[in-house]
């Protein structure tokens, strides 16, 4: 099953019935702009949905990095991966260098832009869900569940990416703001889970049920609810994929991951960053294909290592997949101690390796000539055995290595690294942060060494909220 979003040109763009006679020169029709009051019935739901998909796309993938055109900036895939170990900075903006160096200021204007885009996506999806509930003729309209699930995912991104203490405010009908109080990470995850539960209850569509189920299982894993997450993930077929579609029609519709890496040259694929980072380039794997075009990035100094997962501005990006469901089941089995030969840990890890559907989520058709660096298109991957657990240094390391490969550049890596260093009683694995996150000397002159950030601070602009002072904590 493959559920794809249908991205239209801009938020709120639709062809509307003319508002006035075309013969009256003083009353000009604006056919492509939605006017106030025109989104209040069932006929408007398609337009409302298109707006939500556009807002979510900008929050998730972005269009262009700040300074490289576009209007949206970066999404969580870029910024989360930059703070983690998927990207290194290959340009000059100090705001992004702060993120890469794990020393993020609350005054970082680019982080603030992205933070506001995420809230915009959340607000848009929640209001759309309410409209679907009010105006849809079908009580189980898949659009209603889709809006609820996208709203829930924005809460997951807040929980996995930002510090504890993100306030959730709401725009009231009269245009004023109902300011929210800072919520803990677990409170935000609980809110996400409530959205996913509502989505599952709102539809009988199998694709939307699978979408909400994978998303809920992700939030449960973040909360330490391994058994419940595994049971829910088991209901999702490996063939399932919900993807964010992109096109070359406008900047806003572009694949922002592709843009930020290759044509804009602001981000480069990392490899064992800061000693502890994952070996995305140095260990060949067909799931994390890369290419060296032999040029430097925007800074004219950093080698522009380019990813080959997304081959163009129009390549779709996965949001939730059946492969992720198998990885969640594997983690549930790991937590239950089921890691021996013939057990569920290895069985779930091996399912997508043998299943053609698991390999369909990649677009290895390159924008540059094919090379032999990583072996070409993805084929059947060899089955893992107990020997691989030992060679990886244990089941935990093997699991997170598999997650790093399968979920590369899909906004999962930072959340995974935080879970690795989170205390065991809080649903983590208790590793020291300086054994997981990049550390040691930083490679640009802006900072002598990497800092200690494991998440993003809430930007200073949130201080307009009378209930907010600062993050509750910066813990993983």
C-alpha positions in Angstrom: 0.0 0.0 0.0 1.3 3.4 -0.9 -0.5 6.6 0.4 0.8 9.8 -1.2 0.1 13.4 -0.3 -1.2 15.5 -3.1 0.7 18.8 -2.9 -0.8 21.8 -4.6 1.0 24.9 -5.5 0.5 27.1 -2.4 -1.3 27.1 0.9 -4.9 28.1 0.2 -4.7 28.1 -3.5 -7.7 26.9 -5.4 -9.8 27.8 -8.5 -13.0 29.4 -7.2 -16.3 30.4 -8.7 -16.0 34.0 -10.0 -17.1 36.5 -7.4 -18.3 39.2 -9.8 -19.1 39.7 -13.5 -16.1 39.7 -15.7 -17.6 42.7 -17.5 -17.4 45.0 -14.5 -13.9 46.6 -14.5 -14.3 47.8 -11.0 -14.9 44.3 -9.6 -11.9 42.2 -10.5 -12.1 38.4 -9.9 -9.1 36.8 -8.2 -9.5 33.2 -9.2 -6.5 31.7 -7.4 -6.8 33.3 -4.0 -9.1 32.0 -1.3 -11.1 34.8 0.3 -12.2 34.9 4.0 -15.3 32.9 4.6 -14.8 30.6 1.6 -13.5 27.7 3.6 -16.5 27.0 5.7 -18.3 24.1 4.1 -17.8 20.6 2.7 -16.9 21.9 -0.7 -13.8 23.5 0.7 -12.3 20.4 2.3 -10.0 19.7 -0.7 -8.6 23.1 -0.5 -8.1 22.9 3.2 -6.3 19.6 2.9 -4.0 21.0 0.2 -3.1 23.9 2.6 -2.2 21.4 5.4 -0.1 19.3 3.1 1.8 22.4 2.0 2.4 23.6 5.5 3.5 20.1 6.7 5.9 19.8 3.7 7.7 23.0 4.7 7.9 22.0 8.3 9.1 18.5 7.4 11.3 18.9 4.3 11.5 22.7 3.8 12.1 24.1 0.3 15.5 26.0 0.4 17.8 26.9 3.2 17.6 30.5 4.3 19.7 32.5 2.0 19.2 30.2 -1.0 15.8 31.4 -2.3 12.4 29.9 -1.5 10.1 31.1 1.3 10.0 28.2 3.7 13.5 27.6 4.9 14.6 24.2 6.2 12.5 21.5 7.7 13.1 19.1 10.6 14.9 16.6 8.3 17.7 19.2 7.7 18.0 20.8 11.1 17.5 17.6 13.2 20.0 15.8 11.0 22.5 18.7 11.4 22.4 18.6 15.2 22.6 14.9 15.0 25.2 13.2 12.8 23.6 13.0 9.3 24.8 16.3 8.0 27.8 18.6 8.4 27.7 22.3 7.6 29.2 23.2 4.2 28.5 26.9 4.1 28.9 30.1 6.1 25.7 31.1 7.9 26.6 31.2 11.7 23.0 30.2 12.6 23.5 26.8 11.0 27.1 26.5 12.2 25.7 26.8 15.8 23.4 23.9 15.2 26.2 21.7 13.6 28.5 22.6 16.5 25.8 21.7 19.1 25.9 25.3 20.6 22.5 26.7 19.7 21.5 30.2 20.9 17.9 31.1 21.8 18.4 34.1 19.4 19.1 31.8 16.4 16.8 33.4 13.7 16.8 30.4 11.4 15.8 28.0 14.2 13.1 30.5 15.1 11.8 30.5 11.5 11.7 26.7 11.5 10.0 26.6 14.9 7.3 28.9 13.7 6.8 26.8 10.5 6.3 23.7 12.7 3.7 25.5 14.8 2.0 26.7 11.6 1.8 23.1 10.4 0.4 22.0 13.7 -2.2 24.7 13.8 -3.2 24.2 10.2 -3.6 20.4 10.6 -5.7 20.7 13.8 -8.0 23.3 12.4 -8.4 21.2 9.2 -9.2 18.1 11.3 -12.0 20.1 13.1 -13.4 21.2 9.7 -13.4 17.6 8.4 -15.2 16.5 11.5 -17.8 19.2 11.0 -18.4 19.2 7.3 -17.4 15.8 5.9 -20.4 13.7 4.7 -18.6 10.5 5.5 -18.1 9.8 9.2 -15.0 7.8 8.3 -13.6 10.1 5.7 -9.8 9.3 5.4 -9.1 13.0 5.1 -10.1 13.5 8.7 -7.8 10.8 9.9 -5.0 12.1 7.7 -5.3 15.6 9.2 -5.3 14.2 12.8 -2.2 12.1 12.1 -0.3 15.0 10.5 -1.2 17.1 13.5 0.1 14.3 15.8 3.3 14.1 14.0 4.1 17.8 14.5 3.8 17.0 18.3 6.2 14.1 17.8 8.7 16.4 16.1 8.4 18.9 19.0 9.1 16.1 21.4 12.0 14.5 19.6 13.7 17.7 18.5 13.1 20.5 21.0 13.8 20.8 24.7 11.2 20.0 27.3 8.9 23.0 27.8 7.5 23.8 24.3 4.2 25.8 24.8 1.3 24.9 22.5 -0.7 28.0 21.7 -3.8 28.3 19.6 -5.1 31.0 17.3 -8.7 31.9 18.2 -11.4 32.7 15.7 -11.1 36.5 16.3 -7.4 36.4 15.5 -6.2 36.6 19.1 -3.8 34.0 20.6 -4.7 31.7 23.4 -1.2 31.3 24.9 -0.2 27.8 26.1 1.8 26.8 29.1 5.1 24.9 28.6 4.6 21.2 28.3 7.0 18.5 29.3 8.3 16.1 26.6 6.0 13.4 27.9 3.0 15.7 27.9 3.7 16.5 24.2 4.0 12.8 23.4 0.7 12.1 25.2 -0.9 14.8 23.1 0.4 13.3 19.9 -0.9 9.8 21.0 -4.3 11.3 21.6 -4.3 12.7 18.0 -3.3 9.3 16.6 -6.0 7.5 18.7 -8.6 9.9 17.3 -7.3 9.2 13.8 -7.6 5.5 14.2 -11.1 5.9 15.5 -12.1 8.2 12.7 -11.5 6.0 9.7 -11.9 2.5 8.3 -9.5 3.3 5.5 -6.6 0.8 5.8 -3.9 3.2 4.6 -4.9 5.9 7.0 -5.2 3.3 9.8 -1.7 2.1 9.0 -0.4 5.7 8.9 -1.8 6.6 12.3 -0.7 3.2 13.7 3.0 3.7 12.7 3.0 7.3 14.0 1.4 6.2 17.3 3.9 3.3 17.7 6.7 5.9 17.1 5.4 8.1 19.9 5.0 5.0 22.2 8.6 4.0 21.6 9.7 7.6 22.5 7.7 7.2 25.7 9.2 3.8 26.6 6.0 1.9 25.8 7.8 -0.9 23.9 5.3 -3.7 24.2 2.3 -1.6 23.1 4.3 -0.1 20.3 5.4 -3.5 19.0 1.8 -4.8 19.1 0.5 -1.9 17.2 3.3 -1.9 14.6 2.5 -5.6 13.9 -0.8 -4.5 12.3 1.0 -2.6 9.6 2.2 -4.4 6.4 5.8 -3.9 5.3 4.5 -2.7 1.9 2.9 0.4 3.5 4.3 3.9 2.8 2.9 7.3 3.4 5.0 9.8 1.4 5.3 13.5 1.0 5.2 14.2 -2.7 7.2 17.0 -4.3 7.4 18.6 -7.7 9.4 21.1 -9.7 6.4 23.5 -10.3 7.4 26.0 -7.5 10.1 26.3 -4.9 7.5 25.6 -2.2 6.8 22.2 -3.8 10.5 21.2 -4.2 12.2 18.4 -2.2 14.0 20.7 0.2 16.4 17.9 1.3 17.7 17.7 -2.3 17.9 21.4 -2.6 19.8 22.0 0.6 22.4 19.4 -0.1 23.3 19.6 -3.8 22.2 22.7 -5.7 22.3 25.0 -2.6 25.4 23.3 -1.2 24.6 24.3 2.4 24.6 20.7 3.8 27.0 17.8 3.2 26.6 14.1 4.1 28.5 13.5 7.4 30.6 10.5 8.2 31.7 9.5 11.8 31.2 13.2 12.7 33.0 14.2 15.8 34.4 10.7 16.4 31.1 9.3 17.6 29.0 9.9 14.6 27.6 7.1 12.4 29.7 5.9 9.5 27.3 6.9 6.8 30.0 7.1 4.0 32.9 5.0 5.2 30.9 1.8 5.6 29.3 1.0 2.2 25.6 0.3 2.4 23.1 0.6 -0.4 20.5 2.2 1.8 22.8 5.2 2.4 24.2 5.9 -1.0 26.3 9.0 -1.5 28.5 10.6 -4.2 31.5 12.8 -4.3 31.1 15.3 -7.2 34.6 16.6 -6.5 33.5 20.1 -5.5 33.3 22.1 -2.3 30.2 23.5 -0.7 29.0 27.1 -0.4 31.9 27.9 1.9 34.4 26.9 -0.8 36.2 24.8 1.8 34.1 21.8 2.9 33.9 18.8 0.6 30.3 18.6 -0.8 29.4 14.9 -0.1 26.0 14.4 -1.7 23.3 12.0 -0.8 21.7 9.8 -3.4 18.5 8.8 -1.6 16.6 11.7 -3.1 17.6 12.2 -6.7 15.8 15.4 -7.7 13.6 18.3 -6.6 10.5 16.2 -7.4 11.5 13.0 -5.5 9.0 12.0 -2.8 10.1 11.6 0.9 8.7 9.0 3.2 6.9 10.1 6.3 5.9 6.7 7.8 6.5 3.2 6.4 6.0 -0.5 7.1 9.8 -0.8 7.4 9.6 1.5 10.4 6.9 -0.7 11.8 9.3 -3.7 11.5 12.1 -1.8 13.3 9.7 -0.9 16.1 8.7 -4.6 16.5 12.4 -5.4 16.6 13.0 -2.9 19.4 10.0 -4.3 21.3 11.6 -7.8 20.9 15.0 -6.4 22.1 13.4 -5.0 25.2 11.7 -8.3 25.9 15.1 -10.1 25.6 14.1 -12.0 22.4 17.4 -11.6 20.5 18.5 -15.3 20.0 18.6 -17.1 16.7 15.0 -17.7 15.5 13.6 -14.9 17.7 11.6 -11.9 16.7 14.5 -9.4 17.0 16.3 -10.8 14.0 13.1 -11.8 12.2 11.8 -8.3 12.2 15.1 -6.8 11.2 15.4 -9.3 8.3 11.8 -8.8 7.0 12.6 -5.5 5.0 16.0 -6.9 3.9 14.2 -9.7 2.1 11.0 -7.8 1.2 11.1 -5.9 -2.1 8.6 -3.3 -0.6 11.2 -2.3 1.9 13.6 -1.3 -0.9 10.9 0.7 -2.8 11.3 3.7 -0.5 14.5 4.8 -2.0 15.1 6.7 -5.3 18.6 5.8 -6.3 18.2 7.3 -9.8 20.9 9.9 -9.4 21.1 13.5 -10.5 24.7 12.8 -11.2 26.4 9.9 -13.0 26.1 6.5 -11.3 29.3 5.5 -9.5 30.6 2.4 -7.7 31.0 4.0 -4.3 28.1 2.2 -2.7 27.1 -0.5 -5.2 24.2 1.0 -7.2 20.5 0.4 -6.7 19.3 -1.4 -3.6 19.0 -5.2 -4.0 18.2 -7.9 -1.5 20.3 -7.4 1.6 21.8 -10.4 3.3 20.0 -11.7 6.4 21.4 -10.8 9.8 22.4 -13.5 12.3 23.5 -13.6 15.9 27.0 -13.2 14.6 26.0 -9.7 13.3 24.8 -8.9 16.8 28.2 -9.7 18.2 30.1 -7.9 15.5 28.0 -4.8 15.9 28.9 -4.7 19.6 25.5 -5.9 20.8 21.8 -5.9 19.9 21.3 -2.2 20.8 24.0 -1.1 18.4 22.8 -3.3 15.7 19.2 -2.1 16.0 20.2 1.6 15.9 22.6 1.0 13.0 19.7 -0.6 11.1 17.5 2.4 12.0 20.2 4.8 10.9 20.3 3.1 7.5 16.6 2.5 6.8 15.4 5.9 8.2 18.3 8.0 6.9 17.2 11.6 6.2 13.6 11.1 7.4 13.7 13.1 10.7 14.3 10.1 12.9 18.0 10.2 13.8 18.1 13.0 16.4 15.2 11.3 18.3 17.1 8.0 18.2 20.3 9.5 19.5 18.4 11.2 22.3 16.8 7.9 23.3 20.3 6.3 23.4 21.4 8.8 26.0 18.2 9.1 27.9 18.2 7.4 31.3 16.8 3.9 31.4 14.0 4.7 33.9 12.8 7.3 31.4 12.6 5.0 28.5 16.1 5.3 27.2 19.3 3.3 27.0 21.5 5.2 29.4 24.5 5.9 27.3 26.8 8.9 27.9 26.1 11.7 25.5 29.7 12.1 24.7 29.7 8.5 23.4 26.8 9.1 21.0 26.8 12.7 19.8 29.6 14.4 17.9 32.3 15.7 20.3 35.9 16.9 20.4 37.4 19.6 18.1 35.0 21.3 15.7 36.2 21.6 12.2 35.3 25.3 11.6 36.8 28.3 13.2 33.5 29.5 14.7 33.9 27.1 17.6 37.0 25.3 19.0 35.0 22.3 20.1 31.5 20.8 19.8 29.1 21.9 22.5 26.8 19.8 24.6 23.3 20.4 23.1 21.2 17.3 22.4 18.1 19.3 21.4 17.0 22.7 20.3 16.0 25.5 22.7 12.7 27.2 22.3 13.5 30.5 20.5 13.5 33.8 22.3 10.4 35.0 20.3 8.3 32.6 22.5 8.9 35.1 25.4 6.0 37.1 24.0 4.0 34.3 25.6 3.3 35.5 29.1 3.4 31.8 30.4 6.9 31.1 29.0 10.3 31.9 30.4 12.7 29.3 29.2 13.0 25.5 28.5 12.0 23.4 31.5 15.2 21.5 30.9 17.6 20.6 28.1 17.8 16.9 29.0 17.6 14.2 26.3 
